[in-house]
Amino acid sequence: MKCSPTTNYINISYLCSYFTSSISDWEKWKIGNPLDSSTNVERYSFHTEAEQGAFIQINLPIPCKVKFLEIWLRRQYTEKILPLDASVLIDESWLPIGVIDENGSPFVINVDQVILAIRIYKNGFGYVYFSSLNIFVEKHIFLAFVENLNSQSEHLCYVHAALYGLGGQLAVLASALGFIGSQNSIKQIIAHKESSHILAYPTEINLDKSGSHFKIISRGLSESLCSFIFNNGVGYKSNKNISHYVESTTSGWEQDRIAVFISRDNLPAFYLPKENIVILKQRLYKKIIPSNVVLQQLVILEQKYQLGKLYEVSLGVHVRHGNGERYFNKSANTWGVKPPDSDVLLSAINLAITNSTQHIENIILASDSWAIKDFFEHNFSDKVNIIFISNNIKKIGSGCNHNNTTNTVFDPELIGKDMNKEEEEILAFSEILALSQCCALCGGKSYFFEAVKGFSSCSEEQIFEIDNLDRYIVLNENYQPLFESNNYLSHLIIKEIKNFGGFIDGIFIDETSTEDCLKLSYFDDLLYSGSFGELIKPIIFDDFYSELKHFRLY
C-alpha cells in the first residue's frame, strides 16, 4: 500500500528502534536499516545467527494504535527462513498476530491494536532476516503520536528555513526527515511556527510547554561554523551535512556540538544503497504531511478543473520562468534567473509527450508567469488540452512568490503583488500536490519541481527535464541592466520599448555603447549589434523585439 500525504495511513517505522537476538557474520554485507522504509527486496538490512528462537524486536517510542504491518522479504533465500511468526506487545503481554508464510512482498498483517513493540521470530531453530518492516497508523493517530513524542523528548531536530521559498523549505524538511531516520539519538522533528499553516507534520512544538527543546537545538553554532555556512562565497548553503564538524580546526571540543545545519542541498546525504535520486526524494518527501488548509485548497483546485478524472492521462508541467527575477553577485557580475527560451521548452515538452509510456491527453501546467500559459496554448493546443492551474499569479513580471519587490524585477513598472506569503504558500503547495499526481512530469531546475517529483509516484522514466541549468549568467563587466545603466542611450531605448508597448526586464546594454556601435542582450544572448539609428527603424525594431520574445516569451 502506498503511503502519501493525501492517504489516511502513515508509516512510523523510521521513528522506532530495533534490536536482534544475535548478529550473524553475514552482517558484513549489511546495506540497509530494516526501519528505513525501503522497498528494495534485493538487499540485506540485518541478519541473525542460526539459533533457537532467533528474532528481531521493533520498539515503538511510545504506545500507539497500529493499523497494519508491511514486511518486505528478501527475494532470494527467503524459503530458508519461512515461516516466521509475528507478535505484538500489549501492556506486558505478547499477543500473536500472524504467520509470515509466503514470499509475496509486501506481506501485510493487520494489527488494529495499541502496542508497545513488534517481534518477528523463528518458532524453532533457524535465523531471521528481511529487507524492511513498515508500521502504518491512521493519519490522526500519527499526528497525536508525534505530538506526544515531541512533548516527551529532549532529542529534537528543529527546522527553520526562512531563507528559502516554499520549494527550498520542503527540501530542508525532507532532508531533516532523512537525518532523523538515520540517527538513533534523534527521532523527532519540529518545524518553525511560520510553517504551521502549511504543515500537519513536521509540526510546531508548544515552546511554552517545552521551551528547553528550542534551546537545545538552537545553541551551539560557533562563529566559525556560521562563517563557513553563510560566508563561503556560495550563499547560505553547504553540500556537507554539518553536525559535529568545523572547517579547518583540530580542536576536539569545537567539534562536539549538538546543532546540525541542513541546507536544501543536503538530500543526497541520505541515499540508501542502489537507490536513485527519484526514489530517494519520494521516500523522504512523502513523510511530510500537508496541513488541512493545503489539502482543502487542493480539493478546490481539483474541483475547479476536474483534475481527478484527468491525472492518469496528463503530463504535469512546471516552468520556472522567473519573470526577470533578479539575482546579482556584484563581484562576479552574475545575473539570473534567466528563463528557459522557447526552443528549450518546445523540445522538452514534445519529448515528454512522445516518450511517455502513458497516453497524454492533457498538460496540467503551473508557472510563475502568464507568458508560459500563452506560449503553451499557442504551441501545444493542437496536440493536448492545456489546463493552467496557477491563476493566483499576477501579470507577467511579478516574479516568483517568495521574492520581495526589492530584488524581483528589471522593469519597475511590473512590480506589484497583493497576496500575502501565507496565501501564496498554501496555493503553491496545493499546486505541487496536484502536479505530483499526474502520470508523467516535466520541469526545470527549481525546488518547486523537486517537491513535485518527491510527492509523486512517477518512475524515473516518466520524469522529463527542461534544460534551464544556465539560468545564472556571468556577464562581461561592461554589461548592465538597461534601466540601471548610466549610458546616455539607455533612456532613449527604454522610451522606444515603452512606446512599442513592451517591457525592459532582462535587457542589458554594453555600457561602452555609442550611437554608431550599440550592443544589447537578453542576459547573455545577443539581441542587437549595430547603430542606434538602425535599431529604431520599425522593421528592425520589430525583428529586435521578436528575438526578445523568442527568449523571454513576452
C-alpha positions as CSV (number, residue, x, y, z in Angstrom):
1,M,0.0,0.0,0.0
2,K,1.4,3.4,-1.0
3,C,1.9,6.0,1.7
4,S,1.5,9.6,0.6
5,P,0.5,12.9,2.3
6,T,-3.1,12.6,1.0
7,T,-3.7,9.0,2.2
8,N,-5.0,8.0,5.6
9,Y,-2.1,5.8,6.5
10,I,1.3,7.0,7.6
11,N,4.5,4.9,8.1
12,I,6.1,5.4,11.6
13,S,8.9,2.8,11.3
14,Y,11.7,5.4,11.0
15,L,10.7,6.8,14.4
16,C,11.2,3.4,16.0
17,S,14.3,1.4,17.1
18,Y,15.2,-2.2,16.9
19,F,17.5,-4.9,18.2
20,T,18.1,-8.6,17.3
21,S,18.7,-11.8,19.2
22,S,22.1,-12.1,17.6
23,I,24.3,-10.7,14.8
24,S,25.4,-13.0,12.0
25,D,28.7,-12.9,10.1
26,W,26.5,-12.0,7.2
27,E,26.2,-8.5,8.7
28,K,29.4,-7.6,6.8
29,W,27.0,-7.4,3.7
30,K,24.6,-5.2,5.5
31,I,23.5,-2.4,3.3
32,G,20.4,-1.0,5.0
33,N,18.2,-0.5,8.1
34,P,15.0,-2.5,8.4
35,L,13.2,0.6,9.5
36,D,14.2,2.9,6.7
37,S,11.1,2.5,4.5
38,S,13.0,0.9,1.7
39,T,11.1,-1.4,-0.7
40,N,14.3,-2.9,-2.2
41,V,13.9,-6.7,-1.9
42,E,17.4,-7.4,-3.1
43,R,19.3,-6.1,0.0
44,Y,20.4,-7.1,3.4
45,S,19.2,-5.0,6.3
46,F,20.0,-7.3,9.2
47,H,20.8,-11.0,9.7
48,T,20.7,-13.1,12.9
49,E,22.7,-16.2,13.7
50,A,21.1,-19.6,13.1
51,E,19.8,-20.3,16.7
52,Q,16.9,-21.4,18.7
53,G,14.2,-18.6,18.7
54,A,16.0,-16.1,16.6
55,F,14.2,-12.7,16.5
56,I,14.1,-9.1,15.7
57,Q,12.2,-6.7,18.0
58,I,11.0,-3.3,16.9
59,N,10.2,-0.9,19.8
60,L,7.8,2.0,19.4
61,P,9.0,5.0,21.4
62,I,5.5,5.4,23.0
63,P,2.4,3.2,22.8
64,C,0.4,3.7,19.6
65,K,-2.5,2.2,17.8
66,V,-1.1,0.4,14.7
67,K,-3.3,-0.4,11.8
68,F,-1.2,-2.9,9.9
69,L,2.4,-4.0,9.2
70,E,4.0,-4.4,5.8
71,I,7.0,-6.8,5.7
72,W,9.3,-6.7,2.6
73,L,11.0,-10.0,2.4
74,R,14.3,-10.5,0.6
75,R,13.8,-12.0,-2.9
76,Q,16.5,-14.6,-2.5
77,Y,16.8,-17.4,0.1
78,T,13.7,-16.5,1.9
79,E,12.3,-20.0,1.7
80,K,15.1,-20.9,4.1
81,I,13.6,-18.8,6.9
82,L,9.9,-19.2,6.4
83,P,7.6,-19.5,8.2
84,L,8.2,-16.6,10.6
85,D,5.8,-15.7,13.4
86,A,4.7,-12.1,14.4
87,S,3.6,-10.9,17.8
88,V,2.9,-7.5,19.4
89,L,3.5,-6.3,22.9
90,I,0.3,-5.0,24.6
91,D,0.8,-3.8,28.1
92,E,3.1,-6.5,29.4
93,S,1.9,-9.4,27.3
94,W,2.9,-10.7,23.9
95,L,-0.1,-11.4,21.5
96,P,0.4,-13.5,18.3
97,I,-0.9,-11.6,15.3
98,G,0.0,-13.8,12.3
99,V,2.4,-16.1,10.5
100,I,4.6,-14.9,7.5
101,D,4.5,-18.0,5.3
102,E,4.9,-16.7,1.7
103,N,7.4,-14.6,-0.2
104,G,4.9,-12.2,-1.8
105,S,6.3,-8.9,-0.8
106,P,5.0,-6.9,0.8
107,F,3.4,-9.3,3.3
108,V,0.7,-7.5,5.2
109,I,-0.5,-8.3,8.7
110,N,-3.5,-6.5,10.2
111,V,-2.9,-5.3,13.9
112,D,-5.5,-2.7,14.9
113,Q,-4.2,-2.6,18.5
114,V,-2.4,-0.2,20.8
115,I,1.0,-1.7,21.0
116,L,4.5,-1.1,22.5
117,A,6.6,-3.4,20.4
118,I,6.7,-5.9,17.5
119,R,8.6,-9.1,17.4
120,I,9.2,-11.2,14.3
121,Y,10.7,-14.5,15.2
122,K,11.6,-18.1,14.2
123,N,9.5,-20.6,16.1
124,G,12.2,-23.2,16.5
125,F,15.8,-23.3,15.2
126,G,16.8,-21.0,12.4
127,Y,17.6,-17.4,11.6
128,V,15.7,-14.2,10.7
129,Y,16.3,-11.6,8.1
130,F,14.2,-9.4,5.7
131,S,14.6,-6.2,3.8
132,S,12.3,-3.8,5.8
133,L,9.3,-3.5,8.0
134,N,6.8,-0.7,7.7
135,I,4.4,0.2,10.5
136,F,1.3,2.0,9.4
137,V,-1.1,4.1,11.5
138,E,-4.0,6.3,10.6
139,K,-3.2,9.9,10.0
140,H,-4.9,11.4,13.0
141,I,-3.2,8.7,15.2
142,F,0.1,9.7,13.7
143,L,-0.3,13.4,14.4
144,A,-1.2,12.6,18.0
145,F,1.7,10.2,18.2
146,V,4.3,12.8,17.1
147,E,2.8,15.5,19.3
148,N,3.2,13.2,22.3
149,L,6.6,12.1,21.2
150,N,7.9,15.7,20.8
151,S,6.5,16.8,24.2
152,Q,8.4,14.0,25.9
153,S,11.7,14.1,24.1
154,E,14.9,16.1,24.5
155,H,16.4,14.9,21.2
156,L,14.7,17.0,18.5
157,C,15.7,18.2,15.1
158,Y,14.4,21.8,14.9
159,V,13.9,23.1,11.4
160,H,13.6,26.8,10.3
161,A,14.2,27.6,6.6
162,A,13.2,31.2,6.4
163,L,15.9,32.0,3.8
164,Y,14.2,29.8,1.2
165,G,11.0,29.8,-0.7
166,L,8.4,27.1,-0.3
167,G,10.4,24.6,-2.5
168,G,13.5,25.2,-0.5
169,Q,11.7,24.8,2.8
170,L,10.3,21.4,1.7
171,A,13.7,20.3,0.6
172,V,15.1,21.1,4.0
173,L,12.3,19.3,5.7
174,A,12.8,16.2,3.5
175,S,16.5,16.2,4.3
176,A,15.8,16.6,8.1
177,L,13.4,13.6,7.9
178,G,16.2,11.6,6.3
179,F,18.5,12.8,9.0
180,I,16.3,11.6,11.9
181,G,15.6,8.4,10.1
182,S,19.3,7.6,10.0
183,Q,20.1,8.5,13.6
184,N,19.5,6.5,16.8
185,S,19.6,9.5,19.1
186,I,17.2,11.9,17.2
187,K,13.8,10.5,16.2
188,Q,11.7,13.7,16.1
189,I,11.5,16.8,14.0
190,I,9.7,20.0,14.7
191,A,9.2,23.0,12.4
192,H,9.2,26.7,13.0
193,K,5.8,28.2,13.8
194,E,5.9,30.2,10.5
195,S,5.4,26.8,8.7
196,S,2.4,25.8,10.8
197,H,-0.1,27.0,8.2
198,I,1.2,24.6,5.5
199,L,2.2,21.6,7.6
200,A,0.5,19.0,9.7
201,Y,3.8,17.2,10.1
202,P,6.5,18.1,11.0
203,T,4.6,20.2,13.5
204,E,5.2,23.3,15.6
205,I,6.0,22.5,19.2
206,N,4.5,24.3,22.1
207,L,7.6,26.3,23.2
208,D,5.8,27.4,26.4
209,K,5.4,23.8,27.4
210,S,8.8,22.6,26.1
211,G,10.9,25.6,25.8
212,S,14.1,23.7,26.6
213,H,13.9,21.9,23.3
214,F,14.3,25.0,21.3
215,K,17.4,26.0,23.3
216,I,18.9,22.5,22.9
217,I,18.7,22.6,19.1
218,S,19.4,26.2,18.5
219,R,22.5,26.7,20.6
220,G,26.0,25.5,19.7
221,L,26.6,27.0,16.2
222,S,30.0,28.6,16.7
223,E,31.1,31.8,14.9
224,S,33.5,29.8,12.7
225,L,30.7,27.4,11.6
226,C,28.3,30.3,10.9
227,S,31.0,31.9,8.9
228,F,31.6,28.7,6.9
229,I,27.8,28.3,6.2
230,F,26.9,31.9,5.3
231,N,30.2,33.5,4.1
232,N,31.7,30.8,1.9
233,G,31.1,32.6,-1.4
234,V,28.1,30.4,-2.4
235,G,25.4,31.9,-0.1
236,Y,23.5,30.1,2.7
237,K,24.2,26.5,1.8
238,S,26.7,23.7,2.1
239,N,26.9,20.3,0.5
240,K,28.1,18.9,3.8
241,N,25.6,17.7,6.4
242,I,27.3,19.7,9.1
243,S,26.8,18.4,12.6
244,H,29.9,17.7,14.7
245,Y,32.2,19.5,12.2
246,V,34.1,22.7,11.8
247,E,36.2,23.6,8.8
248,S,39.9,23.8,9.4
249,T,40.1,23.2,13.1
250,T,41.8,20.5,15.2
251,S,40.1,21.3,18.5
252,G,38.1,18.4,19.8
253,W,35.7,20.5,21.9
254,E,34.9,22.7,18.9
255,Q,33.7,19.6,17.0
256,D,31.4,18.5,19.8
257,R,28.1,20.3,19.3
258,I,24.5,19.3,19.2
259,A,23.3,21.7,16.5
260,V,23.1,20.5,12.9
261,F,22.9,22.6,9.8
262,I,20.8,21.1,7.0
263,S,20.6,23.0,3.7
264,R,18.2,22.4,0.8
265,D,21.2,20.7,-1.0
266,N,21.7,18.0,1.6
267,L,19.2,15.4,0.4
268,P,21.8,13.2,-1.3
269,A,23.4,12.6,2.1
270,F,20.6,10.2,2.8
271,Y,20.7,7.8,-0.1
272,L,20.1,4.2,0.6
273,P,22.2,1.7,-1.4
274,K,21.0,1.1,-5.0
275,E,18.5,4.0,-4.6
276,N,18.2,6.5,-7.4
277,I,17.5,10.2,-6.8
278,V,13.8,9.9,-7.7
279,I,13.2,7.1,-5.2
280,L,15.2,8.9,-2.6
281,K,13.1,12.0,-2.9
282,Q,9.8,10.1,-3.0
283,R,10.8,8.2,0.1
284,L,11.6,11.4,2.1
285,Y,9.2,14.0,0.7
286,K,6.2,11.7,1.3
287,K,6.9,11.8,5.1
288,I,5.9,15.4,5.0
289,I,2.1,15.8,5.7
290,P,0.4,19.0,4.4
291,S,-2.0,20.8,6.6
292,N,-5.7,20.5,6.2
293,V,-5.9,24.0,4.7
294,V,-3.5,22.9,1.9
295,L,-5.5,19.8,1.3
296,Q,-8.7,21.8,1.2
297,Q,-7.1,24.1,-1.4
298,L,-6.1,21.0,-3.4
299,V,-9.8,19.9,-3.4
300,I,-10.8,23.3,-4.6
301,L,-8.2,23.2,-7.4
302,E,-9.3,19.6,-8.4
303,Q,-12.9,20.5,-8.5
304,K,-12.4,23.8,-10.4
305,Y,-10.5,22.0,-13.2
306,Q,-12.0,18.5,-12.7
307,L,-8.5,17.1,-12.3
308,G,-9.4,13.9,-10.6
309,K,-10.6,12.5,-14.0
310,L,-7.5,13.7,-15.8
311,Y,-4.4,12.7,-13.8
312,E,-4.0,9.3,-15.4
313,V,-3.7,10.9,-18.9
314,S,-2.0,14.1,-18.0
315,L,1.6,15.5,-18.2
316,G,2.2,17.6,-15.1
317,V,4.5,20.6,-16.1
318,H,6.1,23.3,-14.0
319,V,8.1,26.0,-15.7
320,R,10.1,28.3,-13.5
321,H,10.2,31.4,-15.7
322,G,11.3,33.9,-13.2
323,N,9.7,36.9,-14.8
324,G,13.0,38.7,-14.7
325,E,13.6,37.7,-11.1
326,R,16.8,39.5,-10.2
327,Y,19.8,37.8,-8.7
328,F,23.1,39.7,-8.7
329,N,26.6,38.8,-7.5
330,K,28.3,42.1,-8.0
331,S,31.9,40.9,-7.7
332,A,31.4,38.2,-10.4
333,N,28.7,40.2,-12.4
334,T,26.5,37.1,-12.2
335,W,22.8,37.6,-13.1
336,G,19.6,35.5,-13.1
337,V,17.1,33.9,-13.0
338,K,17.2,33.6,-16.8
339,P,14.1,31.9,-18.1
340,P,14.3,28.9,-20.5
341,D,13.8,30.0,-24.1
342,S,11.1,28.8,-26.5
343,D,13.4,26.2,-28.2
344,V,14.2,24.6,-24.9
345,L,10.5,24.4,-23.9
346,L,9.4,23.1,-27.2
347,S,12.0,20.4,-27.2
348,A,11.3,19.3,-23.6
349,I,7.5,19.1,-23.9
350,N,7.5,17.4,-27.3
351,L,9.9,14.8,-25.9
352,A,7.8,14.2,-22.8
353,I,4.6,13.8,-24.8
354,T,6.3,11.5,-27.3
355,N,8.3,9.3,-24.9
356,S,5.8,9.0,-22.1
357,T,4.8,5.4,-21.6
358,Q,1.3,6.7,-20.8
359,H,-1.0,8.2,-23.4
360,I,-1.0,12.0,-22.8
361,E,-4.2,13.9,-23.4
362,N,-3.7,17.0,-21.2
363,I,-0.9,19.2,-19.9
364,I,-1.6,20.4,-16.3
365,L,0.5,23.5,-16.1
366,A,1.8,25.5,-13.2
367,S,4.1,28.5,-13.6
368,D,5.0,31.9,-12.1
369,S,4.3,33.7,-15.4
370,W,1.2,34.2,-17.6
371,A,3.6,34.2,-20.6
372,I,4.1,30.5,-20.1
373,K,0.3,29.9,-20.3
374,D,0.1,31.9,-23.5
375,F,3.1,30.1,-25.0
376,F,1.8,26.6,-24.2
377,E,-1.7,27.4,-25.6
378,H,-0.1,28.7,-28.8
379,N,2.2,25.8,-29.4
380,F,0.5,22.7,-27.9
381,S,-3.2,23.2,-28.0
382,D,-3.4,21.2,-31.3
383,K,-1.9,18.2,-29.5
384,V,-3.3,18.3,-26.0
385,N,-5.6,20.2,-23.7
386,I,-3.8,22.9,-21.7
387,I,-5.0,23.3,-18.1
388,F,-3.3,26.3,-16.4
389,I,-3.8,26.0,-12.6
390,S,-1.7,28.9,-11.4
391,N,-4.4,31.6,-11.7
392,N,-3.2,33.1,-8.4
393,I,-0.2,34.9,-10.1
394,K,-0.4,38.4,-11.4
395,K,0.6,39.6,-14.8
396,I,4.0,38.9,-16.3
397,G,6.8,40.4,-14.3
398,S,5.5,39.7,-10.8
399,G,8.3,37.3,-10.1
400,C,8.2,34.1,-8.0
401,N,6.1,34.1,-4.9
402,H,8.8,34.3,-2.2
403,N,10.8,37.2,-3.6
404,N,10.1,40.7,-2.3
405,T,9.8,43.6,-4.6
406,T,13.3,45.0,-4.0
407,N,15.1,42.1,-5.8
408,T,12.5,40.8,-8.1
409,V,12.3,42.5,-11.5
410,F,14.3,44.5,-14.0
411,D,11.3,46.6,-15.1
412,P,10.0,48.7,-12.2
413,E,6.5,49.0,-13.8
414,L,6.0,45.3,-13.3
415,I,6.3,45.4,-9.5
416,G,3.1,44.7,-7.7
417,K,1.7,41.8,-5.7
418,D,-1.3,41.8,-3.4
419,M,-1.2,38.3,-2.0
420,N,0.5,37.6,1.3
421,K,3.2,35.0,1.8
422,E,0.9,32.6,3.7
423,E,-1.7,32.6,1.0
424,E,0.9,32.1,-1.7
425,E,2.5,29.1,0.1
426,I,-0.9,27.4,0.6
427,L,-1.7,27.8,-3.1
428,A,1.8,26.8,-4.3
429,F,1.8,23.7,-2.1
430,S,-1.6,22.6,-3.5
431,E,-0.2,23.0,-7.0
432,I,2.8,20.9,-6.1
433,L,0.4,18.1,-4.9
434,A,-1.8,18.4,-8.0
435,L,1.1,18.1,-10.4
436,S,2.6,15.2,-8.4
437,Q,-0.5,13.1,-9.2
438,C,0.0,13.2,-12.9
439,C,1.1,10.1,-14.8
440,A,4.2,11.9,-16.2
441,L,6.1,15.0,-15.2
442,C,8.2,17.7,-16.9
443,G,10.0,20.6,-15.3
444,G,13.3,22.5,-14.9
445,K,15.7,23.1,-12.2
446,S,13.8,24.5,-9.2
447,Y,13.0,23.3,-5.7
448,F,9.3,23.6,-6.5
449,F,9.7,20.9,-9.2
450,E,11.9,18.9,-6.8
451,A,9.0,18.7,-4.4
452,V,6.6,17.7,-7.3
453,K,8.9,14.8,-8.0
454,G,9.2,13.9,-4.3
455,F,5.4,13.8,-3.7
456,S,4.8,11.9,-7.0
457,S,4.8,8.1,-7.7
458,C,6.3,8.5,-11.2
459,S,9.2,6.3,-12.2
460,E,12.4,7.9,-13.3
461,E,11.5,7.1,-16.9
462,Q,8.3,9.2,-16.6
463,I,10.1,12.4,-15.4
464,F,11.4,14.7,-18.1
465,E,13.7,17.7,-17.7
466,I,13.5,21.3,-19.1
467,D,17.1,22.4,-19.6
468,N,17.4,25.6,-17.6
469,L,20.7,24.9,-15.9
470,D,22.2,28.1,-17.4
471,R,19.8,30.3,-15.5
472,Y,22.6,32.1,-13.6
473,I,24.7,34.0,-16.1
474,V,28.1,35.6,-15.8
475,L,28.3,38.7,-18.0
476,N,31.1,40.9,-19.1
477,E,31.6,43.7,-16.6
478,N,30.6,46.3,-19.2
479,Y,27.0,44.9,-19.4
480,Q,24.4,46.3,-17.1
481,P,20.6,46.1,-16.9
482,L,19.1,48.7,-19.2
483,F,17.1,50.5,-16.6
484,E,20.2,50.8,-14.3
485,S,22.6,51.8,-17.0
486,N,24.5,55.1,-17.0
487,N,24.9,55.1,-20.7
488,Y,23.1,58.1,-22.3
489,L,21.4,55.9,-24.9
490,S,19.6,53.8,-22.2
491,H,16.7,56.2,-21.6
492,L,16.1,56.6,-25.3
493,I,15.9,52.8,-25.9
494,I,13.6,52.4,-22.9
495,K,11.3,55.1,-24.3
496,E,11.2,53.3,-27.7
497,I,10.4,50.0,-26.0
498,K,7.7,51.5,-23.8
499,N,6.1,53.3,-26.8
500,F,6.1,49.9,-28.5
501,G,4.1,48.5,-25.5
502,G,6.9,46.3,-24.4
503,F,8.9,45.6,-21.2
504,I,12.6,46.1,-20.5
505,D,13.2,43.4,-17.9
506,G,16.1,41.1,-18.8
507,I,17.6,43.5,-21.3
508,F,21.2,44.5,-20.8
509,I,23.3,47.2,-22.5
510,D,27.0,47.3,-23.1
511,E,28.0,50.5,-21.2
512,T,30.6,51.3,-23.8
513,S,27.9,51.6,-26.5
514,T,27.8,54.6,-28.7
515,E,25.2,55.7,-31.3
516,D,27.2,54.0,-34.0
517,C,28.1,50.9,-32.0
518,L,25.2,49.8,-29.8
519,K,25.1,46.3,-28.2
520,L,22.0,45.0,-26.4
521,S,21.5,41.5,-25.0
522,Y,18.9,39.4,-23.2
523,F,21.1,38.2,-20.4
524,D,24.0,36.6,-22.4
525,D,22.1,36.2,-25.7
526,L,22.9,39.0,-28.2
527,L,19.8,40.8,-29.3
528,Y,21.2,43.6,-31.3
529,S,24.5,44.9,-32.6
530,G,24.5,48.0,-34.8
531,S,23.7,51.7,-34.7
532,F,21.0,53.3,-32.6
533,G,19.5,54.9,-35.7
534,E,19.0,51.5,-37.4
535,L,17.5,50.0,-34.3
536,I,14.6,52.4,-34.1
537,K,13.6,51.8,-37.7
538,P,10.2,50.0,-37.5
539,I,11.1,46.8,-39.4
540,I,14.4,46.5,-37.5
541,F,12.7,47.2,-34.1
542,D,10.1,44.5,-34.9
543,D,12.8,42.0,-35.5
544,F,14.6,43.0,-32.3
545,Y,11.5,42.6,-30.2
546,S,10.6,39.3,-31.9
547,E,14.0,38.0,-31.0
548,L,13.5,39.2,-27.4
549,K,10.1,37.3,-27.3
550,H,11.9,34.2,-28.5
551,F,14.0,34.2,-25.3
552,R,11.7,35.9,-22.8
553,L,8.3,34.8,-24.2
554,Y,6.7,38.2,-23.9
